[in-house]
Structures are given as structure tokens and as C-alpha cells.
Amino acid sequence: MLRWTVTFIILAIVAGIFGFGGIAAGAASIAKILFFIFLVLFIISLISGRSRV
């Protein structure tokens, strides 16, 4: 999932360079959503991993 976030960030940067503002904003918002989902899943896995040990 982190790989998709990086992909959408790069897409947003490239679209921003070429002047496609709507595409860049859309890709940046998708990347932000995926990053927060990754962050929540990572924290949940850390918490659940510690309770089993």
C-alpha cells in the first residue's frame, strides 16, 4: 500500500509540473488517503503484535 502512495505522489508531482491542476490534486488526495490507511494499519499491527508476545 505504501508503494501505491509513492506512485500517486509521483503522479501528482508530474501532473503538477505539466500544469494539470485537477489531476494533480486528485492524485495527491488519493496518496494522502492511502498513506493514512497505511499508517493506521501499521499502528494496529504494532499494537496487536505486542500483545501476543
Stockholm file with secondary structure:
# STOCKHOLM 1.0

chainA/1-53         MLRWTVTFIILAIVAGIFGFGGIAAGAASIAKILFFIFLVLFIISLISGRSRV
#=GR chainA/1-53 SS CHHHHHHHHHHHHHHHHHTCHHHHHHHHHHHHHHHHHHHHHHHHHHHHHHHHC
#=GC SS_cons        CHHHHHHHHHHHHHHHHHTCHHHHHHHHHHHHHHHHHHHHHHHHHHHHHHHHC
//
